[in-house]
Amino acid sequence: MPPRPAASTRAFFLLLSLSTAFAAPTQAAPEPPSVEARVTLVAGGLDHPWSMAFLPGGGMLITERSGSLRLLSAAGGLSKPLVGLPKVAAQGQGGLLDVALSPDFADDRYVYLSYAEADGSRSGTAVGRARLSDDGTALEGFRVLFRQEPKLSSGLHYGSRLVFDRKGYLYISLGENNQRPTAQDLDKLQGKVVRLKADGSVPPDNPFAGRAGARPEIWSYGHRNPQGMALNPWSGELWENEHGPRGGDEINLVRPGRNYGWPLATHGINYSGQPIPEAKGGTLPGMEPPLFWWPKSPAISGMAFYDADRFPAWRNSLFIGALANQNLIRLTLDGDRVVAQERLLVDRKSRIRDVRQGPDGYVYVLTDASPGELLRVAPADSGG
């Protein structure tokens, strides 16, 4: 018989179970239904693919965590690794991570990359941009635009999604490098979402610009490890998802100057089964509660709103990859409320790292494996 947990641990689990039983509408149903989907293999043989960006006129760029950027042509051919990339710290969860195209890509051909950058034994998230060569074989003139400071990671919690808003500002999600208290420190760039101009400079109207002791890049803080971020196509607001510890994966509406709580406010516990040492509750005054959270962590990564006409049944949906649960989550939205959820690709048992809506109206996912795959997904009854 396993040893009985200490009284303090039993009390914490009792409180957690009560909060789950009587939670606010942000609470997720514990047993979402599994739904069939039609899946097509688009490309295989990838080395832990992390992100993708669709190119105008067809094809896409795909990052591999080991440090390579590949171009998949409109015809389906996968290129050799492009040249001209920065050196990445491919250790633990680090490596080459997100990829995004400039809002003016048709004119400037700029490609933005986020990656883990080392400084001695520690590393942190960096972001840079370069021009995609006309023949698609190289990045030209790569320049670093942003570095997470200080560098504190030993291979964990880089966050690292890139999103441009409708005004052309660049948002970067940053993990707290597994250094929990730093998410609350405004003089550090751990556990933050930052906002920059496209050239890497800081907008003067950022919420902490000009404030002594605070980094002017910061847009929001109190995040743990945000590995999904997307712009809501209907409201224009920035949404983000992040890994909780053991339980407490969450979705947030990211707003300027707001504190999202970690590690003071969390619905999760430590992997050891003990409470988070700094935690004071699931929600706290002055801190933003999650829009939606899971009592058992799916280990979420990637995020895509669905607003295409191809599959009407999927409109007003939010897709999120699940690494630990090895499936694709579809959340049905009513405005900013999650009203239902279901799981797709359950039988494939693949760690889903990224998910995007394609220009053709299909949903595309990357599986975090070596060899990893790019899959095209449609409703099972669509015939697509």
TORKOL-4160 file (C-alpha; in steps of 0.2 Angstrom, whole numbers, padded with zeros to 4 digits, m for minus):
384
<pt num="1" X="0000" Y="0000" Z="0000"/>
<pt num="2" X="0007" Y="0017" Z="m0004"/>
<pt num="3" X="0011" Y="0029" Z="0010"/>
<pt num="4" X="m0003" Y="0040" Z="0016"/>
<pt num="5" X="0000" Y="0059" Z="0011"/>
<pt num="6" X="0004" Y="0071" Z="0025"/>
<pt num="7" X="m0010" Y="0081" Z="0033"/>
<pt num="8" X="m0006" Y="0097" Z="0024"/>
<pt num="9" X="m0005" Y="0088" Z="0007"/>
<pt num="10" X="m0022" Y="0080" Z="0010"/>
<pt num="11" X="m0030" Y="0096" Z="0015"/>
<pt num="12" X="m0023" Y="0104" Z="m0001"/>
<pt num="13" X="m0031" Y="0090" Z="m0012"/>
<pt num="14" X="m0047" Y="0092" Z="m0003"/>
<pt num="15" X="m0048" Y="0111" Z="m0006"/>
<pt num="16" X="m0043" Y="0107" Z="m0024"/>
<pt num="17" X="m0057" Y="0095" Z="m0026"/>
<pt num="18" X="m0069" Y="0107" Z="m0019"/>
<pt num="19" X="m0064" Y="0121" Z="m0030"/>
<pt num="20" X="m0066" Y="0109" Z="m0045"/>
<pt num="21" X="m0083" Y="0103" Z="m0040"/>
<pt num="22" X="m0090" Y="0121" Z="m0037"/>
<pt num="23" X="m0079" Y="0130" Z="m0050"/>
<pt num="24" X="m0084" Y="0146" Z="m0059"/>
<pt num="25" X="m0089" Y="0144" Z="m0078"/>
<pt num="26" X="m0070" Y="0145" Z="m0082"/>
<pt num="27" X="m0069" Y="0127" Z="m0076"/>
<pt num="28" X="m0067" Y="0114" Z="m0090"/>
<pt num="29" X="m0077" Y="0098" Z="m0090"/>
<pt num="30" X="m0065" Y="0083" Z="m0084"/>
<pt num="31" X="m0070" Y="0071" Z="m0097"/>
<pt num="32" X="m0072" Y="0079" Z="m0114"/>
<pt num="33" X="m0079" Y="0068" Z="m0128"/>
<pt num="34" X="m0067" Y="0060" Z="m0141"/>
<pt num="35" X="m0072" Y="0064" Z="m0159"/>
<pt num="36" X="m0066" Y="0057" Z="m0175"/>
<pt num="37" X="m0057" Y="0067" Z="m0188"/>
<pt num="38" X="m0051" Y="0065" Z="m0206"/>
<pt num="39" X="m0032" Y="0065" Z="m0206"/>
<pt num="40" X="m0020" Y="0067" Z="m0220"/>
<pt num="41" X="m0001" Y="0066" Z="m0219"/>
<pt num="42" X="0007" Y="0081" Z="m0228"/>
<pt num="43" X="0025" Y="0078" Z="m0223"/>
<pt num="44" X="0035" Y="0067" Z="m0212"/>
<pt num="45" X="0053" Y="0065" Z="m0207"/>
<pt num="46" X="0054" Y="0081" Z="m0197"/>
<pt num="47" X="0065" Y="0082" Z="m0181"/>
<pt num="48" X="0054" Y="0088" Z="m0167"/>
<pt num="49" X="0045" Y="0101" Z="m0177"/>
<pt num="50" X="0040" Y="0116" Z="m0167"/>
<pt num="51" X="0031" Y="0129" Z="m0177"/>
<pt num="52" X="0025" Y="0133" Z="m0195"/>
<pt num="53" X="0021" Y="0149" Z="m0205"/>
<pt num="54" X="0011" Y="0148" Z="m0222"/>
<pt num="55" X="0019" Y="0157" Z="m0236"/>
<pt num="56" X="0009" Y="0168" Z="m0249"/>
<pt num="57" X="0006" Y="0158" Z="m0264"/>
<pt num="58" X="0008" Y="0141" Z="m0256"/>
<pt num="59" X="0020" Y="0131" Z="m0245"/>
<pt num="60" X="0026" Y="0135" Z="m0228"/>
<pt num="61" X="0041" Y="0137" Z="m0217"/>
<pt num="62" X="0043" Y="0124" Z="m0203"/>
<pt num="63" X="0055" Y="0125" Z="m0188"/>
<pt num="64" X="0064" Y="0110" Z="m0180"/>
<pt num="65" X="0069" Y="0111" Z="m0162"/>
<pt num="66" X="0087" Y="0105" Z="m0166"/>
<pt num="67" X="0090" Y="0121" Z="m0176"/>
<pt num="68" X="0084" Y="0119" Z="m0194"/>
<pt num="69" X="0071" Y="0129" Z="m0204"/>
<pt num="70" X="0064" Y="0119" Z="m0218"/>
<pt num="71" X="0053" Y="0125" Z="m0233"/>
<pt num="72" X="0039" Y="0114" Z="m0238"/>
<pt num="73" X="0034" Y="0119" Z="m0256"/>
<pt num="74" X="0016" Y="0121" Z="m0262"/>
<pt num="75" X="0019" Y="0104" Z="m0271"/>
<pt num="76" X="0024" Y="0095" Z="m0255"/>
<pt num="77" X="0042" Y="0094" Z="m0257"/>
<pt num="78" X="0053" Y="0097" Z="m0241"/>
<pt num="79" X="0069" Y="0107" Z="m0243"/>
<pt num="80" X="0086" Y="0104" Z="m0235"/>
<pt num="81" X="0089" Y="0115" Z="m0220"/>
<pt num="82" X="0090" Y="0134" Z="m0225"/>
<pt num="83" X="0106" Y="0142" Z="m0222"/>
<pt num="84" X="0109" Y="0159" Z="m0212"/>
<pt num="85" X="0101" Y="0154" Z="m0196"/>
<pt num="86" X="0107" Y="0159" Z="m0179"/>
<pt num="87" X="0116" Y="0146" Z="m0167"/>
<pt num="88" X="0103" Y="0139" Z="m0155"/>
<pt num="89" X="0104" Y="0131" Z="m0138"/>
<pt num="90" X="0096" Y="0114" Z="m0142"/>
<pt num="91" X="0095" Y="0108" Z="m0125"/>
<pt num="92" X="0080" Y="0102" Z="m0115"/>
<pt num="93" X="0065" Y="0112" Z="m0121"/>
<pt num="94" X="0076" Y="0124" Z="m0130"/>
<pt num="95" X="0081" Y="0126" Z="m0148"/>
<pt num="96" X="0073" Y="0134" Z="m0163"/>
<pt num="97" X="0056" Y="0138" Z="m0158"/>
<pt num="98" X="0043" Y="0149" Z="m0166"/>
<pt num="99" X="0042" Y="0157" Z="m0184"/>
<pt num="100" X="0031" Y="0171" Z="m0190"/>
<pt num="101" X="0031" Y="0181" Z="m0206"/>
<pt num="102" X="0031" Y="0200" Z="m0206"/>
<pt num="103" X="0014" Y="0208" Z="m0209"/>
<pt num="104" X="0023" Y="0216" Z="m0224"/>
<pt num="105" X="0031" Y="0200" Z="m0230"/>
<pt num="106" X="0025" Y="0202" Z="m0248"/>
<pt num="107" X="0036" Y="0217" Z="m0249"/>
<pt num="108" X="0050" Y="0215" Z="m0236"/>
<pt num="109" X="0051" Y="0195" Z="m0235"/>
<pt num="110" X="0056" Y="0196" Z="m0217"/>
<pt num="111" X="0055" Y="0180" Z="m0207"/>
<pt num="112" X="0055" Y="0181" Z="m0188"/>
<pt num="113" X="0062" Y="0167" Z="m0177"/>
<pt num="114" X="0062" Y="0164" Z="m0158"/>
<pt num="115" X="0075" Y="0152" Z="m0151"/>
<pt num="116" X="0085" Y="0148" Z="m0136"/>
<pt num="117" X="0101" Y="0157" Z="m0135"/>
<pt num="118" X="0115" Y="0152" Z="m0123"/>
<pt num="119" X="0127" Y="0162" Z="m0112"/>
<pt num="120" X="0138" Y="0150" Z="m0103"/>
<pt num="121" X="0128" Y="0137" Z="m0094"/>
<pt num="122" X="0112" Y="0147" Z="m0095"/>
<pt num="123" X="0101" Y="0152" Z="m0109"/>
<pt num="124" X="0085" Y="0162" Z="m0113"/>
<pt num="125" X="0073" Y="0166" Z="m0127"/>
<pt num="126" X="0079" Y="0177" Z="m0141"/>
<pt num="127" X="0070" Y="0184" Z="m0156"/>
<pt num="128" X="0078" Y="0190" Z="m0173"/>
<pt num="129" X="0073" Y="0193" Z="m0191"/>
<pt num="130" X="0080" Y="0190" Z="m0208"/>
<pt num="131" X="0075" Y="0191" Z="m0226"/>
<pt num="132" X="0070" Y="0175" Z="m0235"/>
<pt num="133" X="0080" Y="0173" Z="m0251"/>
<pt num="134" X="0071" Y="0174" Z="m0267"/>
<pt num="135" X="0075" Y="0156" Z="m0270"/>
<pt num="136" X="0069" Y="0151" Z="m0253"/>
<pt num="137" X="0086" Y="0142" Z="m0248"/>
<pt num="138" X="0093" Y="0155" Z="m0236"/>
<pt num="139" X="0089" Y="0168" Z="m0223"/>
<pt num="140" X="0099" Y="0184" Z="m0227"/>
<pt num="141" X="0106" Y="0196" Z="m0215"/>
<pt num="142" X="0099" Y="0189" Z="m0198"/>
<pt num="143" X="0099" Y="0201" Z="m0184"/>
<pt num="144" X="0094" Y="0199" Z="m0166"/>
<pt num="145" X="0080" Y="0211" Z="m0161"/>
<pt num="146" X="0076" Y="0205" Z="m0143"/>
<pt num="147" X="0085" Y="0195" Z="m0129"/>
<pt num="148" X="0077" Y="0189" Z="m0113"/>
<pt num="149" X="0087" Y="0196" Z="m0098"/>
<pt num="150" X="0094" Y="0189" Z="m0087"/>
<pt num="151" X="0097" Y="0172" Z="m0095"/>
<pt num="152" X="0092" Y="0160" Z="m0081"/>
<pt num="153" X="0086" Y="0144" Z="m0090"/>
<pt num="154" X="0095" Y="0127" Z="m0088"/>
<pt num="155" X="0084" Y="0120" Z="m0102"/>
<pt num="156" X="0066" Y="0123" Z="m0097"/>
<pt num="157" X="0051" Y="0135" Z="m0099"/>
<pt num="158" X="0056" Y="0147" Z="m0114"/>
<pt num="159" X="0038" Y="0150" Z="m0119"/>
<pt num="160" X="0042" Y="0158" Z="m0136"/>
<pt num="161" X="0027" Y="0161" Z="m0147"/>
<pt num="162" X="0026" Y="0176" Z="m0159"/>
<pt num="163" X="0011" Y="0186" Z="m0164"/>
<pt num="164" X="0008" Y="0202" Z="m0174"/>
<pt num="165" X="m0007" Y="0212" Z="m0170"/>
<pt num="166" X="m0018" Y="0222" Z="m0182"/>
<pt num="167" X="m0007" Y="0238" Z="m0180"/>
<pt num="168" X="0009" Y="0228" Z="m0183"/>
<pt num="169" X="0016" Y="0226" Z="m0165"/>
<pt num="170" X="0025" Y="0211" Z="m0161"/>
<pt num="171" X="0021" Y="0201" Z="m0145"/>
<pt num="172" X="0033" Y="0188" Z="m0138"/>
<pt num="173" X="0028" Y="0175" Z="m0124"/>
<pt num="174" X="0042" Y="0171" Z="m0112"/>
<pt num="175" X="0043" Y="0157" Z="m0100"/>
<pt num="176" X="0049" Y="0160" Z="m0082"/>
<pt num="177" X="0064" Y="0148" Z="m0085"/>
<pt num="178" X="0058" Y="0137" Z="m0071"/>
<pt num="179" X="0062" Y="0151" Z="m0059"/>
<pt num="180" X="0045" Y="0154" Z="m0052"/>
<pt num="181" X="0047" Y="0171" Z="m0042"/>
<pt num="182" X="0054" Y="0180" Z="m0057"/>
<pt num="183" X="0037" Y="0180" Z="m0066"/>
<pt num="184" X="0032" Y="0193" Z="m0053"/>
<pt num="185" X="0048" Y="0203" Z="m0055"/>
<pt num="186" X="0046" Y="0218" Z="m0066"/>
<pt num="187" X="0065" Y="0221" Z="m0068"/>
<pt num="188" X="0066" Y="0204" Z="m0077"/>
<pt num="189" X="0059" Y="0197" Z="m0093"/>
<pt num="190" X="0055" Y="0180" Z="m0086"/>
<pt num="191" X="0036" Y="0175" Z="m0086"/>
<pt num="192" X="0031" Y="0189" Z="m0097"/>
<pt num="193" X="0022" Y="0194" Z="m0113"/>
<pt num="194" X="0032" Y="0208" Z="m0121"/>
<pt num="195" X="0027" Y="0220" Z="m0135"/>
<pt num="196" X="0039" Y="0228" Z="m0148"/>
<pt num="197" X="0039" Y="0237" Z="m0164"/>
<pt num="198" X="0043" Y="0226" Z="m0179"/>
<pt num="199" X="0061" Y="0233" Z="m0179"/>
<pt num="200" X="0063" Y="0227" Z="m0161"/>
<pt num="201" X="0061" Y="0245" Z="m0153"/>
<pt num="202" X="0050" Y="0248" Z="m0138"/>
<pt num="203" X="0033" Y="0257" Z="m0141"/>
<pt num="204" X="0032" Y="0272" Z="m0129"/>
<pt num="205" X="0015" Y="0268" Z="m0124"/>
<pt num="206" X="0019" Y="0251" Z="m0116"/>
<pt num="207" X="0012" Y="0250" Z="m0099"/>
<pt num="208" X="0028" Y="0250" Z="m0090"/>
<pt num="209" X="0038" Y="0262" Z="m0101"/>
<pt num="210" X="0047" Y="0275" Z="m0091"/>
<pt num="211" X="0043" Y="0267" Z="m0074"/>
<pt num="212" X="0059" Y="0265" Z="m0063"/>
<pt num="213" X="0064" Y="0247" Z="m0059"/>
<pt num="214" X="0053" Y="0239" Z="m0073"/>
<pt num="215" X="0057" Y="0233" Z="m0091"/>
<pt num="216" X="0049" Y="0244" Z="m0104"/>
<pt num="217" X="0046" Y="0229" Z="m0115"/>
<pt num="218" X="0034" Y="0221" Z="m0103"/>
<pt num="219" X="0015" Y="0220" Z="m0109"/>
<pt num="220" X="0009" Y="0208" Z="m0095"/>
<pt num="221" X="0017" Y="0197" Z="m0082"/>
<pt num="222" X="0014" Y="0183" Z="m0070"/>
<pt num="223" X="0015" Y="0169" Z="m0083"/>
<pt num="224" X="0023" Y="0152" Z="m0081"/>
<pt num="225" X="0027" Y="0144" Z="m0098"/>
<pt num="226" X="0016" Y="0151" Z="m0112"/>
<pt num="227" X="0017" Y="0140" Z="m0127"/>
<pt num="228" X="0002" Y="0145" Z="m0137"/>
<pt num="229" X="m0003" Y="0163" Z="m0142"/>
<pt num="230" X="m0015" Y="0170" Z="m0156"/>
<pt num="231" X="m0025" Y="0185" Z="m0161"/>
<pt num="232" X="m0044" Y="0183" Z="m0159"/>
<pt num="233" X="m0050" Y="0186" Z="m0177"/>
<pt num="234" X="m0067" Y="0193" Z="m0171"/>
<pt num="235" X="m0061" Y="0204" Z="m0157"/>
<pt num="236" X="m0043" Y="0208" Z="m0161"/>
<pt num="237" X="m0038" Y="0203" Z="m0143"/>
<pt num="238" X="m0023" Y="0193" Z="m0139"/>
<pt num="239" X="m0026" Y="0176" Z="m0132"/>
<pt num="240" X="m0013" Y="0165" Z="m0123"/>
<pt num="241" X="m0011" Y="0148" Z="m0116"/>
<pt num="242" X="0001" Y="0142" Z="m0104"/>
<pt num="243" X="0007" Y="0126" Z="m0095"/>
<pt num="244" X="0002" Y="0125" Z="m0077"/>
<pt num="245" X="0013" Y="0114" Z="m0065"/>
<pt num="246" X="0003" Y="0098" Z="m0060"/>
<pt num="247" X="m0014" Y="0104" Z="m0065"/>
<pt num="248" X="m0019" Y="0122" Z="m0069"/>
<pt num="249" X="m0015" Y="0123" Z="m0088"/>
<pt num="250" X="m0025" Y="0139" Z="m0093"/>
<pt num="251" X="m0030" Y="0151" Z="m0106"/>
<pt num="252" X="m0029" Y="0170" Z="m0104"/>
<pt num="253" X="m0035" Y="0186" Z="m0112"/>
<pt num="254" X="m0018" Y="0196" Z="m0112"/>
<pt num="255" X="m0021" Y="0214" Z="m0108"/>
<pt num="256" X="m0008" Y="0228" Z="m0104"/>
<pt num="257" X="m0001" Y="0229" Z="m0087"/>
<pt num="258" X="m0011" Y="0215" Z="m0080"/>
<pt num="259" X="m0004" Y="0202" Z="m0068"/>
<pt num="260" X="m0009" Y="0184" Z="m0072"/>
<pt num="261" X="m0004" Y="0177" Z="m0055"/>
<pt num="262" X="0010" Y="0164" Z="m0057"/>
<pt num="263" X="0016" Y="0158" Z="m0045"/>
<pt num="264" X="0005" Y="0167" Z="m0032"/>
<pt num="265" X="m0011" Y="0162" Z="m0040"/>
<pt num="266" X="m0012" Y="0145" Z="m0048"/>
<pt num="267" X="m0025" Y="0130" Z="m0049"/>
<pt num="268" X="m0010" Y="0118" Z="m0050"/>
<pt num="269" X="0002" Y="0109" Z="m0037"/>
<pt num="270" X="0020" Y="0104" Z="m0039"/>
<pt num="271" X="0025" Y="0088" Z="m0048"/>
<pt num="272" X="0030" Y="0081" Z="m0031"/>
<pt num="273" X="0012" Y="0082" Z="m0026"/>
<pt num="274" X="0016" Y="0096" Z="m0014"/>
<pt num="275" X="0008" Y="0114" Z="m0015"/>
<pt num="276" X="0018" Y="0127" Z="m0025"/>
<pt num="277" X="0028" Y="0136" Z="m0011"/>
<pt num="278" X="0023" Y="0154" Z="m0016"/>
<pt num="279" X="0005" Y="0150" Z="m0020"/>
<pt num="280" X="m0009" Y="0158" Z="m0010"/>
<pt num="281" X="m0024" Y="0152" Z="m0019"/>
<pt num="282" X="m0032" Y="0149" Z="m0036"/>
<pt num="283" X="m0037" Y="0167" Z="m0039"/>
<pt num="284" X="m0031" Y="0183" Z="m0029"/>
<pt num="285" X="m0037" Y="0201" Z="m0029"/>
<pt num="286" X="m0028" Y="0212" Z="m0041"/>
<pt num="287" X="m0023" Y="0197" Z="m0052"/>
<pt num="288" X="m0032" Y="0191" Z="m0068"/>
<pt num="289" X="m0041" Y="0175" Z="m0067"/>
<pt num="290" X="m0039" Y="0163" Z="m0082"/>
<pt num="291" X="m0053" Y="0163" Z="m0095"/>
<pt num="292" X="m0052" Y="0144" Z="m0094"/>
<pt num="293" X="m0042" Y="0131" Z="m0085"/>
<pt num="294" X="m0040" Y="0112" Z="m0084"/>
<pt num="295" X="m0039" Y="0103" Z="m0067"/>
<pt num="296" X="m0028" Y="0090" Z="m0075"/>
<pt num="297" X="m0015" Y="0097" Z="m0087"/>
<pt num="298" X="m0016" Y="0092" Z="m0105"/>
<pt num="299" X="0001" Y="0100" Z="m0107"/>
<pt num="300" X="m0005" Y="0113" Z="m0120"/>
<pt num="301" X="0005" Y="0120" Z="m0134"/>
<pt num="302" X="0000" Y="0130" Z="m0150"/>
<pt num="303" X="m0016" Y="0139" Z="m0152"/>
<pt num="304" X="m0027" Y="0143" Z="m0168"/>
<pt num="305" X="m0044" Y="0151" Z="m0170"/>
<pt num="306" X="m0055" Y="0144" Z="m0183"/>
<pt num="307" X="m0064" Y="0157" Z="m0194"/>
<pt num="308" X="m0064" Y="0149" Z="m0211"/>
<pt num="309" X="m0079" Y="0145" Z="m0222"/>
<pt num="310" X="m0074" Y="0127" Z="m0227"/>
<pt num="311" X="m0080" Y="0118" Z="m0212"/>
<pt num="312" X="m0095" Y="0128" Z="m0204"/>
<pt num="313" X="m0096" Y="0116" Z="m0189"/>
<pt num="314" X="m0079" Y="0122" Z="m0184"/>
<pt num="315" X="m0082" Y="0140" Z="m0184"/>
<pt num="316" X="m0081" Y="0149" Z="m0168"/>
<pt num="317" X="m0068" Y="0136" Z="m0162"/>
<pt num="318" X="m0051" Y="0137" Z="m0154"/>
<pt num="319" X="m0039" Y="0123" Z="m0157"/>
<pt num="320" X="m0025" Y="0119" Z="m0145"/>
<pt num="321" X="m0012" Y="0105" Z="m0145"/>
<pt num="322" X="m0010" Y="0093" Z="m0131"/>
<pt num="323" X="0007" Y="0086" Z="m0128"/>
<pt num="324" X="0004" Y="0075" Z="m0112"/>
<pt num="325" X="m0013" Y="0070" Z="m0118"/>
<pt num="326" X="m0007" Y="0067" Z="m0136"/>
<pt num="327" X="m0022" Y="0074" Z="m0145"/>
<pt num="328" X="m0030" Y="0090" Z="m0152"/>
<pt num="329" X="m0042" Y="0100" Z="m0141"/>
<pt num="330" X="m0056" Y="0109" Z="m0149"/>
<pt num="331" X="m0065" Y="0122" Z="m0139"/>
<pt num="332" X="m0082" Y="0129" Z="m0144"/>
<pt num="333" X="m0083" Y="0148" Z="m0140"/>
<pt num="334" X="m0097" Y="0160" Z="m0137"/>
<pt num="335" X="m0089" Y="0176" Z="m0137"/>
<pt num="336" X="m0075" Y="0175" Z="m0124"/>
<pt num="337" X="m0083" Y="0160" Z="m0115"/>
<pt num="338" X="m0079" Y="0142" Z="m0118"/>
<pt num="339" X="m0095" Y="0132" Z="m0119"/>
<pt num="340" X="m0089" Y="0115" Z="m0124"/>
<pt num="341" X="m0073" Y="0105" Z="m0128"/>
<pt num="342" X="m0069" Y="0089" Z="m0137"/>
<pt num="343" X="m0053" Y="0079" Z="m0141"/>
<pt num="344" X="m0048" Y="0074" Z="m0159"/>
<pt num="345" X="m0034" Y="0063" Z="m0165"/>
<pt num="346" X="m0035" Y="0053" Z="m0149"/>
<pt num="347" X="m0031" Y="0036" Z="m0157"/>
<pt num="348" X="m0015" Y="0043" Z="m0165"/>
<pt num="349" X="m0007" Y="0046" Z="m0148"/>
<pt num="350" X="0004" Y="0060" Z="m0155"/>
<pt num="351" X="0011" Y="0075" Z="m0145"/>
<pt num="352" X="0004" Y="0090" Z="m0154"/>
<pt num="353" X="0016" Y="0104" Z="m0153"/>
<pt num="354" X="0008" Y="0117" Z="m0165"/>
<pt num="355" X="m0009" Y="0120" Z="m0173"/>
<pt num="356" X="m0014" Y="0133" Z="m0187"/>
<pt num="357" X="m0028" Y="0136" Z="m0198"/>
<pt num="358" X="m0022" Y="0135" Z="m0216"/>
<pt num="359" X="m0027" Y="0147" Z="m0230"/>
<pt num="360" X="m0037" Y="0132" Z="m0237"/>
<pt num="361" X="m0048" Y="0131" Z="m0222"/>
<pt num="362" X="m0040" Y="0115" Z="m0216"/>
<pt num="363" X="m0032" Y="0113" Z="m0199"/>
<pt num="364" X="m0014" Y="0109" Z="m0199"/>
<pt num="365" X="m0004" Y="0101" Z="m0184"/>
<pt num="366" X="0014" Y="0097" Z="m0180"/>
<pt num="367" X="0018" Y="0081" Z="m0170"/>
<pt num="368" X="0033" Y="0083" Z="m0158"/>
<pt num="369" X="0043" Y="0068" Z="m0162"/>
<pt num="370" X="0058" Y="0063" Z="m0172"/>
<pt num="371" X="0052" Y="0058" Z="m0185"/>
<pt num="372" X="0038" Y="0071" Z="m0183"/>
<pt num="373" X="0024" Y="0074" Z="m0195"/>
<pt num="374" X="0014" Y="0088" Z="m0202"/>
<pt num="375" X="m0004" Y="0083" Z="m0203"/>
<pt num="376" X="m0020" Y="0091" Z="m0211"/>
<pt num="377" X="m0036" Y="0088" Z="m0201"/>
<pt num="378" X="m0054" Y="0090" Z="m0206"/>
<pt num="379" X="m0070" Y="0084" Z="m0199"/>
<pt num="380" X="m0073" Y="0066" Z="m0201"/>
<pt num="381" X="m0089" Y="0068" Z="m0211"/>
<pt num="382" X="m0083" Y="0082" Z="m0222"/>
<pt num="383" X="m0075" Y="0071" Z="m0236"/>
<pt num="384" X="m0061" Y="0083" Z="m0236"/>
